[in-house]
């Protein structure tokens, strides 16, 4: 699959198809050209002839000027019915599996759904590989929610892969949106709800899209009136879609939005009742409209008390709350907690619509974290805190997926504003302790990624000399011998120490305050050998040995203590917390394999005589669950002249999957030979020997002469 682009033409195409029945994988390689390099030996290289013939990367999936991969939705019924895996965007596929959490969704009696509706959608988050951004919106209070819905007014809203990745990392399921509205929506509904064949075709496409892109279900929102035939087929469509989703994706969810009645009229009820129950019975849940009052909740409670089938599904009723407080609503804005209080009082789940209000409603976007933390702190009394269940190694550098700079192990790599939710680490609790302590993400300095976790406050001389903050609530099975590291920076006059809570055999609990190991300890020395020297970073790195055989780690707490008996204002930045199996302190042995170059596009702007730019998709193989991300580099091996020496490795970007689109890479004039290099960055920070990095060389020569 080799592609070319003419800078003066925007028509895009892709060669190679995958049949509808195949799994969601990148299209198979051809038998010749650079796209078939998976079949080559390790030392072989690909060759390209630089030409500027018309390109056809699908315009909806790639920026027309840079070929940067982007996320998008589907606008029309024709686009939905024409959707195929072979023309879908392989880069917009979630790569993070849904993590286990405690309690699981099915066991939650008071669930919380967030419906993310912001400024039309597909903003900074449309850039699959991240983007430069000074003040983006992000969400990081995952411990409080069960379902994340990405909402736009496209007919079909496909959640950007960055949202699916970060939600799955925290055990939160992700659903897209299928919405019809106004007269055009009525026409579409009459078309696809006219008979079983039509609605099954639409449902099958929705199932295929969800399966391919790696998200977990749909919110169905029919906000237009329906004819008699269409409304009779709507519950059948819902049931068929729900059943097919359950068959293809375990734990998937299909929800219905409170809009149409069983007679086809568009009339929001703000409750589940006999007029709309037929749709609730056909799917996994019901999302009410926002203009309810407490008597509506009481009526639903009475209905559940009289009907055992509803009483057993009360958690499937999600009472809508519009954070913008549009219309006559309970709560909203900073009074959203008032709505949550009533919803929980009557034992229903909650659907929080457009919590991005905390970002949109304030002109100073740099204070976004402050507004968001305040909003969720107000709701916290009515939200269930979930425990992340993860195997060893457990690692978090507190990165929120955006920042002012990029760091790695205390060293600044690049200073620029950036956004990529796939880079977000497992998030802490962000609890707000009254009085003594504030806890928030801090972009001013980080150990790895873009943020540290800032603890600041005051330890008064007249009060206790120390304060404790719960950082994580977890469920992590420990090894017989585990090693913990705590990385931090603190102000003078205080000491910082961890406390760990554990559980054994479901009944026995306890806690331990481990003693820091000396730098000469064999485990510490081994870790330092595997990760490299950290002594010059300015951060304090302490290691602790844990002998808790058969135990599960349940909480990570941090104590801050003043050293002198007087008022002590303090700051402490937590850079990373890591727990790993001592038996796993081994040099990585897996090699990156099968580096392949595909979808090559050459760009040159004739009007400005800009350098030749290479655009190409790289893919490779590497064992899952071991890596944090991949660093990509390039270097010149030869050219443009025979006496020019090889160049040094130059960073290209970070990849959070085994696919990456290289865009606008300035390369030497042809003829030349360049090398593209893939370095795995392990979760534990272990250095991978360079001999195990992936490499692919690309030679290229000038094609037919073109006017420049």
C-alpha positions in Angstrom: 0.0 0.0 0.0 2.0 3.0 -1.2 0.5 6.4 -1.5 1.6 9.7 -3.0 0.2 13.2 -2.6 0.1 16.1 -4.9 0.3 19.3 -2.9 -2.2 20.9 -5.3 -4.8 18.1 -5.1 -6.9 17.0 -2.1 -8.5 13.9 -3.5 -7.5 11.0 -1.2 -7.6 7.2 -1.5 -6.4 4.1 0.3 -5.4 0.8 -1.3 -6.1 -2.6 0.3 -9.3 -3.8 2.1 -10.3 -5.9 5.0 -13.4 -8.0 4.8 -16.3 -7.0 7.1 -16.0 -10.3 9.0 -12.4 -9.8 9.9 -11.2 -8.5 13.2 -10.3 -4.8 13.6 -6.7 -4.8 12.4 -4.6 -2.7 10.1 -5.1 -3.7 6.5 -2.9 -6.6 5.4 0.3 -5.8 3.6 0.7 -6.2 -0.1 3.5 -8.4 -1.6 5.8 -5.7 -2.8 6.9 -2.1 -2.0 7.6 -0.6 1.4 4.2 -1.7 2.8 5.3 -5.4 2.7 8.4 -4.9 4.9 6.9 -7.2 7.5 8.0 -10.0 5.2 11.6 -8.7 4.9 14.6 -9.8 7.0 15.7 -7.5 9.8 18.5 -6.0 7.8 16.6 -5.2 4.7 15.2 -1.8 3.8 12.4 -0.3 1.8 12.7 1.8 -1.3 10.6 4.7 -2.6 10.5 6.7 -5.7 9.6 10.3 -4.8 6.7 11.4 -6.9 3.8 13.8 -6.5 0.9 12.0 -8.0 -2.5 12.5 -6.5 -2.9 11.1 -3.0 -5.9 9.5 -1.5 -5.6 9.1 2.2 -9.3 9.4 3.3 -9.9 13.1 3.8 -12.1 12.6 6.8 -9.4 10.6 8.6 -6.3 12.6 7.8 -5.6 16.3 7.7 -5.5 17.3 4.0 -2.3 19.4 4.4 -0.2 17.4 6.9 -1.8 13.8 6.8 -2.0 14.0 10.6 -4.6 11.3 11.7 -7.8 12.8 13.1 -11.1 11.5 14.7 -14.5 12.3 13.3 -18.1 11.2 13.2 -20.5 10.3 10.5 -23.0 12.9 9.2 -25.5 10.9 7.1 -27.3 7.6 6.9 -25.5 6.9 3.6 -22.2 7.4 5.3 -23.2 5.0 8.1 -24.4 2.3 5.7 -21.3 2.7 3.5 -18.9 2.3 6.5 -16.3 -0.5 6.1 -13.4 -1.6 8.2 -11.2 -1.3 5.1 -11.8 2.5 4.9 -11.9 3.2 8.6 -9.0 4.9 10.4 -6.7 2.2 11.9 -5.0 4.8 14.1 -8.3 5.8 15.8 -8.6 2.4 17.5 -8.4 2.1 21.3 -5.4 0.1 22.3 -6.0 -0.1 26.1 -8.3 -2.9 27.3 -11.0 -2.2 29.8 -9.4 -2.6 33.2 -11.1 -4.4 36.1 -12.4 -2.2 38.9 -14.1 -2.7 42.2 -17.0 -2.7 42.3 -17.8 -3.6 38.7 -20.6 -1.8 36.8 -23.1 -4.6 37.3 -22.7 -4.4 41.1 -23.1 -0.6 41.4 -26.5 0.5 42.7 -25.7 4.2 42.3 -23.9 4.7 39.0 -22.6 7.9 37.5 -22.5 8.6 33.7 -20.7 11.6 32.3 -21.9 12.8 28.9 -19.2 14.9 27.4 -20.8 17.6 25.2 -18.3 20.4 24.4 -18.5 23.0 21.7 -19.5 20.6 19.0 -16.9 18.0 19.9 -13.8 16.8 18.1 -11.6 19.7 19.4 -8.0 19.1 20.6 -9.1 15.5 21.2 -9.6 14.9 17.5 -5.8 14.6 17.1 -5.3 10.9 17.6 -1.5 11.3 18.3 -1.9 14.4 20.4 -1.4 18.0 19.6 0.2 21.2 20.8 -2.2 23.1 23.0 -1.7 25.7 25.7 -4.9 25.2 27.7 -6.9 22.2 26.7 -9.9 20.5 28.4 -9.3 17.1 30.1 -11.1 14.9 32.5 -9.3 13.1 35.3 -11.8 12.4 38.1 -12.3 8.8 36.8 -12.7 7.3 40.3 -16.2 8.8 40.5 -17.8 7.6 37.3 -18.9 4.4 35.6 -19.7 5.4 32.0 -18.3 8.0 29.7 -20.4 9.1 26.8 -18.9 11.2 24.0 -21.7 13.4 22.6 -22.0 15.5 19.5 -24.8 16.3 17.1 -23.3 14.2 14.3 -25.6 11.3 13.3 -23.0 8.9 14.6 -20.4 10.1 17.1 -17.4 7.8 17.3 -15.4 8.5 20.5 -11.8 9.6 19.8 -9.5 6.8 20.7 -7.7 9.0 23.3 -10.9 9.1 25.4 -11.4 5.3 25.1 -7.8 4.6 26.1 -7.8 6.8 29.2 -11.3 5.7 30.3 -10.4 2.0 29.9 -7.2 2.5 31.9 -9.4 3.5 34.8 -12.1 0.7 34.2 -14.7 3.1 32.8 -16.7 2.0 29.8 -17.1 4.4 26.8 -20.2 4.8 24.6 -20.7 6.7 21.4 -23.9 8.5 20.3 -26.5 7.9 17.6 -28.7 10.9 17.3 -31.4 12.0 14.9 -33.0 15.5 15.1 -35.4 17.8 13.3 -37.0 17.1 9.9 -33.8 15.5 8.5 -33.8 13.2 11.5 -37.4 12.2 10.9 -36.6 11.3 7.3 -33.7 9.1 8.3 -35.8 7.3 11.0 -38.6 6.6 8.5 -35.9 5.1 6.2 -34.1 2.8 8.5 -37.1 2.0 10.8 -39.4 1.0 8.0 -38.7 -2.8 8.3 -36.5 -5.4 10.1 -34.0 -5.6 7.3 -33.3 -1.8 7.4 -33.0 -1.4 11.2 -30.8 -4.5 11.4 -28.5 -3.2 8.8 -28.1 0.1 10.8 -27.7 -1.8 14.1 -25.1 -4.1 12.5 -23.1 -1.1 11.3 -23.1 0.4 14.8 -21.9 -2.9 16.3 -19.1 -3.1 13.7 -18.0 0.5 14.4 -17.9 0.0 18.1 -16.1 -3.3 17.8 -13.5 -1.9 15.3 -12.8 1.3 17.3 -12.7 -0.4 20.6 -15.5 1.3 22.6 -18.3 -0.2 24.6 -21.8 0.8 23.4 -24.2 3.5 22.4 -26.5 6.2 23.6 -29.5 6.2 21.2 -31.2 9.6 21.0 -34.2 9.9 18.7 -35.2 13.6 19.1 -37.9 13.7 16.4 -41.4 12.4 16.0 -41.9 8.9 14.5 -44.6 7.4 12.3 -46.6 4.4 13.5 -44.5 2.0 11.6 -41.2 3.5 12.8 -42.2 3.7 16.4 -43.3 0.1 16.4 -39.9 -1.0 15.0 -37.9 1.2 17.4 -38.0 -1.2 20.4 -37.2 -4.1 18.0 -34.2 -2.0 16.7 -33.1 -1.4 20.3 -33.4 -5.0 21.4 -31.5 -6.2 18.3 -28.7 -3.7 18.7 -28.4 -4.5 22.5 -28.3 -8.2 21.9 -25.7 -7.9 19.1 -23.5 -5.6 21.2 -23.6 -8.0 24.1 -22.6 -10.8 21.7 -19.7 -8.9 20.3 -18.4 -7.0 23.3 -18.7 -8.2 26.9 -19.9 -5.6 29.3 -21.3 -3.3 26.5 -24.1 -1.0 27.2 -26.9 0.5 25.0 -28.9 3.4 26.6 -32.1 5.2 25.4 -32.6 8.9 25.9 -35.9 10.2 27.1 -37.5 11.8 24.1 -40.1 9.9 22.0 -43.2 8.3 23.4 -44.7 4.9 22.5 -47.1 6.6 20.2 -44.3 8.3 18.2 -44.7 11.8 19.6 -41.6 13.8 20.6 -42.4 14.8 24.2 -39.7 14.7 26.9 -41.1 13.2 30.1 -38.2 13.9 32.5 -38.9 10.5 34.0 -39.5 6.9 33.2 -43.2 6.2 32.9 -45.8 4.0 31.1 -45.5 6.2 28.0 -41.8 5.5 27.4 -41.1 2.3 29.3 -41.3 0.2 26.1 -37.9 1.6 25.1 -36.3 1.0 28.6 -37.4 -2.6 28.4 -35.6 -3.1 25.1 -32.1 -2.0 26.1 -29.7 -1.6 29.1 -30.8 1.7 30.5 -32.8 5.0 30.4 -31.3 8.5 30.4 -33.9 11.0 31.5 -34.3 14.6 30.2 -33.1 17.3 32.6 -36.2 19.3 33.5 -37.4 17.0 36.3 -38.5 17.9 39.8 -38.5 15.8 42.9 -42.1 14.6 42.3 -40.8 13.0 39.1 -38.3 11.0 41.1 -41.0 10.1 43.6 -43.2 8.8 40.8 -40.4 6.6 39.4 -39.8 5.3 42.9 -43.4 4.4 43.3 -43.5 2.8 39.9 -40.4 0.7 40.9 -42.1 -0.3 44.3 -45.1 -1.6 42.4 -43.2 -3.4 39.6 -40.5 -5.9 40.6 -38.9 -5.8 37.1 -38.3 -2.1 37.4 -37.2 -2.3 41.1 -34.5 -4.8 40.1 -33.3 -2.3 37.4 -33.4 1.0 39.3 -29.7 1.4 38.8 -30.4 1.4 35.0 -32.3 4.7 35.3 -29.9 7.5 34.8 -31.5 10.8 35.9 -30.1 13.6 33.7 -28.4 16.7 35.1 -27.5 19.6 32.8 -24.5 21.3 34.3 -25.3 24.4 32.2 -28.7 24.6 34.0 -30.6 25.3 30.8 -34.3 25.6 31.3 -36.1 24.9 34.6 -33.8 22.4 36.3 -32.7 21.4 39.8 -29.2 22.5 40.5 -26.7 22.8 37.7 -23.4 24.8 37.6 -21.9 24.9 41.1 -25.3 23.7 42.5 -25.1 20.4 40.6 -24.6 18.7 44.0 -28.2 19.7 44.9 -29.5 17.6 42.0 -27.2 14.7 42.9 -28.4 14.8 46.5 -32.0 14.3 45.4 -31.1 11.6 42.8 -29.3 9.6 45.4 -32.0 10.1 47.9 -34.4 8.3 45.6 -31.8 5.6 44.7 -31.3 6.3 41.1 -28.2 6.6 38.9 -27.1 10.0 37.6 -26.2 11.2 34.1 -24.1 14.4 34.3 -24.4 16.3 31.0 -21.7 18.7 29.9 -19.4 19.0 32.9 -17.1 20.8 30.6 -19.0 23.9 31.8 -16.1 24.3 34.2 -13.9 25.0 31.2 -16.3 26.7 28.8 -17.7 29.2 31.3 -14.4 30.8 32.4 -12.4 33.0 30.1 -9.1 32.2 31.9 -8.5 28.6 30.8 -5.3 28.4 32.8 -7.4 28.1 35.9 -9.3 25.1 34.5 -7.9 22.6 37.0 -9.0 24.8 39.9 -12.6 25.1 38.6 -12.8 21.4 37.8 -11.4 20.2 41.2 -13.9 22.5 43.0 -16.8 21.2 40.9 -16.1 17.5 41.6 -15.3 18.1 45.2 -18.8 19.5 45.7 -20.2 16.3 44.2 -18.0 13.9 46.0 -20.4 13.1 48.8 -22.9 11.7 46.3 -20.4 9.8 44.1 -19.1 6.3 44.7 -15.3 6.0 44.7 -14.1 3.0 42.7 -10.9 1.0 43.3 -8.6 0.4 40.4 -7.8 -3.3 40.1 -4.4 -3.8 38.4 -1.6 -6.4 38.4 1.9 -5.5 39.2 3.7 -3.4 38.3 1.5 -0.6 39.6 2.9 2.8 38.4 1.6 6.3 38.3 3.5 9.5 37.5 0.3 11.5 38.0 0.3 12.8 34.4 -3.1 14.2 33.4 -2.5 13.9 29.7 -1.6 17.5 29.1 0.9 20.0 30.4 3.3 22.9 29.8 6.3 20.6 29.1 7.3 16.9 28.8 9.6 15.3 31.3 11.1 11.9 31.6 12.6 10.7 35.0 13.1 14.3 36.2 14.7 15.6 33.0 13.0 18.1 30.7 12.6 16.7 27.2 10.6 19.5 25.6 9.0 22.8 26.8 5.7 23.4 25.0 2.0 23.1 25.7 0.7 19.7 24.7 -2.4 17.4 24.9 -2.7 13.7 24.6 -5.1 11.8 26.8 -3.5 8.5 25.9 -0.6 9.7 28.0 -2.7 10.1 31.1 -1.5 7.9 34.0 -3.8 6.2 36.5 -5.1 9.1 38.5 -5.1 9.7 42.3 -8.2 10.5 44.3 -7.8 14.3 44.4 -9.5 14.4 47.8 -9.9 17.8 49.3 -9.0 17.7 52.9 -10.5 20.6 54.9 -8.1 23.1 56.3 -4.6 21.6 56.4 -4.0 20.3 52.9 -4.7 20.9 49.2 -4.1 18.3 46.6 -4.0 19.0 42.9 -2.3 18.4 39.6 0.7 20.6 39.0 2.2 21.3 35.5 5.1 23.4 36.7 7.3 20.4 37.3 7.0 16.7 36.8 9.0 13.5 37.2 7.6 11.9 34.0 4.9 13.2 31.6 3.4 16.6 32.2 2.3 16.9 35.8 3.2 16.1 39.4 0.8 15.8 42.3 1.0 18.9 44.5 0.3 18.7 48.2 0.4 22.0 50.0 -0.9 23.4 53.2 0.0 24.5 56.7 1.0 22.5 59.8 0.3 24.9 62.7 2.3 24.9 65.8 -0.8 24.5 67.9 -2.1 21.4 66.0 -0.9 18.0 65.0 2.6 17.9 63.7 1.7 15.8 60.6 -1.1 15.3 58.1 -2.0 12.3 56.0 -3.5 12.2 52.5 -5.0 9.2 50.8 -3.5 9.1 47.3 -4.9 5.9 45.8 -7.6 3.4 46.6 -6.6 0.2 44.9 -6.9 -3.5 44.5 -3.4 -4.7 43.6 -2.3 -8.3 44.4 1.2 -8.1 45.8 4.2 -10.4 45.1 5.8 -12.4 48.0 8.5 -9.7 47.8 7.6 -6.3 46.3 9.6 -3.1 45.9 8.0 0.3 46.2 9.5 3.6 45.1 8.3 7.0 46.1 9.6 10.0 44.1 9.0 13.5 45.5 10.3 17.1 46.0 9.5 18.9 49.2 10.1 22.2 50.9 12.5 22.5 53.8 11.5 21.5 57.3 9.2 18.6 56.6 9.6 14.8 56.1 7.6 12.7 53.7 6.8 9.0 54.2 4.3 6.5 52.8 1.8 4.2 54.5 0.2 1.2 52.8 -3.0 -0.5 53.7 -3.5 -4.1 52.8 -6.1 -6.9 52.8 -5.8 -10.6 53.0 -8.4 -13.3 52.5 -11.1 -10.6 52.2 -11.4 -10.4 56.0 -7.9 -9.6 57.4 -6.8 -6.0 57.0 -3.8 -4.0 58.2 -1.4 -1.3 57.3 2.4 -0.8 57.3 4.7 2.1 57.3 7.8 0.8 55.5 11.3 1.8 56.2 13.3 3.3 53.4 16.1 1.2 52.1 19.7 2.3 51.9 21.2 3.0 48.5 23.5 0.0 49.0 20.6 -2.4 49.3 20.9 -5.0 46.5 17.3 -4.3 45.3 18.0 -0.6 45.1 21.2 -1.1 43.3 19.6 -3.4 40.8 16.8 -1.0 40.1 19.3 1.8 39.6 21.2 -0.3 37.1 18.0 -1.1 35.2 16.6 2.5 35.1 19.8 4.6 34.9 21.1 7.3 37.2 18.5 9.5 38.8 20.7 11.2 41.3 21.1 14.4 39.2 17.4 15.0 38.7 16.8 17.1 41.8 14.1 14.7 43.0 14.2 12.4 46.0 13.8 8.8 45.2 13.2 6.4 48.1 12.7 2.6 47.9 10.9 0.3 50.3 10.8 -3.5 50.5 7.4 -5.0 51.2 7.0 -8.6 52.5 3.2 -9.0 52.3 2.8 -12.5 50.9 -0.8 -13.3 49.8 -1.9 -9.7 50.4 -3.6 -7.2 48.2 -2.6 -3.5 48.3 -5.7 -1.5 49.1 -4.6 2.1 49.8 -1.6 4.2 49.3 -1.3 7.1 51.8 1.4 9.8 52.2 2.3 11.5 55.5 3.8 15.0 55.7 5.3 15.9 59.0 6.9 19.1 60.3 10.3 18.8 61.9 10.1 21.8 64.3 7.4 23.0 66.7 6.3 26.1 64.9 3.9 27.0 62.1 5.1 25.2 59.0 3.7 26.1 55.5 4.8 23.3 53.1 4.7 22.1 49.6 5.4 18.6 48.4 5.3 17.4 44.8 4.8 13.7 44.3 6.5 12.6 41.1 5.8 8.9 41.0 4.6 5.9 43.0 5.6 2.5 41.8 5.2 -1.0 43.2 6.8 -3.9 41.4 7.7 -7.6 41.9 11.3 -7.9 43.0 11.5 -11.0 40.8 10.8 -8.8 37.8 14.0 -6.8 38.2 15.4 -8.1 34.9 16.8 -6.5 31.8 14.2 -6.4 29.1 14.7 -9.1 26.5 11.9 -8.6 24.0 12.8 -7.0 20.7 10.7 -4.7 18.6 9.8 -6.7 15.5 8.4 -6.2 12.1 8.8 -2.4 11.7 6.8 -1.6 8.6 6.5 1.6 6.5 3.1 2.2 4.9 1.0 5.0 3.4 4.0 7.0 2.2 3.3 10.5 1.2 5.8 13.0 -0.1 5.1 16.7 0.3 6.9 19.7 -1.2 5.5 23.3 -1.4 6.6 24.6 -4.8 5.7 28.2 -4.0 8.1 28.5 -1.0 10.8 26.0 -2.0 10.4 24.2 1.3 12.4 21.1 2.0 11.2 17.6 1.1 8.9 16.2 3.8 8.2 12.6 4.5 4.8 11.4 5.8 4.4 7.7 6.5 2.7 5.3 8.9 4.9 3.0 10.9 3.7 -0.2 12.5 5.5 -2.8 14.5 5.0 -5.6 17.0 5.9 -5.7 20.7 4.5 -7.7 23.6 1.5 -5.9 25.1 1.2 -4.8 28.8 5.0 -4.2 29.1 5.4 -0.8 27.6 4.4 2.7 28.7 4.9 4.2 25.2 7.4 4.2 22.4 9.9 6.9 21.4 10.4 7.3 17.6 13.5 8.7 16.0 15.0 9.2 12.6 18.5 9.7 11.3 20.2 10.2 8.0 22.3 7.2 6.9 23.4 8.5 3.5 22.8 11.5 1.2 22.2 13.8 -0.4 25.9 13.6 -1.3 28.2 10.6 -1.0 30.6 12.2 1.5 27.9 13.4 4.0 28.4 11.3 7.2 25.5 9.5 8.9 23.5 11.7 11.3 22.5 11.3 15.0 19.2 10.1 16.1 16.6 12.9 16.1 13.3 12.5 18.1 10.2 12.3 16.0 7.4 11.7 18.6 5.8 9.4 21.2 3.5 6.6 20.2 0.9 5.1 22.6 0.2 2.2 20.3 2.1 0.1 17.8 1.0 2.4 15.0 2.3 5.9 14.4 1.9 8.5 11.7 5.1 10.4 10.9 4.1 13.8 9.5 6.0 16.6 7.9 9.4 15.1 8.6 12.0 17.1 6.7 14.5 14.7 5.1 17.6 15.1 2.8 17.1 15.6 -0.9 17.1 12.4 -3.0 18.9 10.2 -3.5 19.2 9.4 0.2 18.9 6.7 2.8 17.2 7.3 6.2 16.5 5.1 9.1 13.4 5.2 11.3 13.9 3.8 14.8 11.4 2.6 17.5 12.5 2.5 21.2 10.2 0.9 23.8 9.8 2.8 27.1 9.0 0.3 29.7 6.4 0.9 32.4 9.0 0.5 35.2 11.4 2.7 33.4 13.8 -0.1 32.6 16.2 0.8 29.8 15.8 -1.4 26.7 19.1 -2.3 25.1 19.5 -0.5 21.8 20.0 -3.8 20.1 16.4 -4.6 20.8 15.0 -1.4 19.3 13.1 -1.6 16.0 14.6 -0.2 12.9 13.6 0.2 9.2 15.7 2.0 6.6 14.1 3.8 3.7 16.0 4.7 0.5 14.5 7.0 -2.0 15.3 8.5 -5.4 13.7 11.3 -7.4 10.9 10.4 -9.7 9.9 12.1 -12.9 10.9 15.8 -13.0 8.3 18.2 -11.7 8.0 21.9 -11.8 9.0 23.4 -8.5 
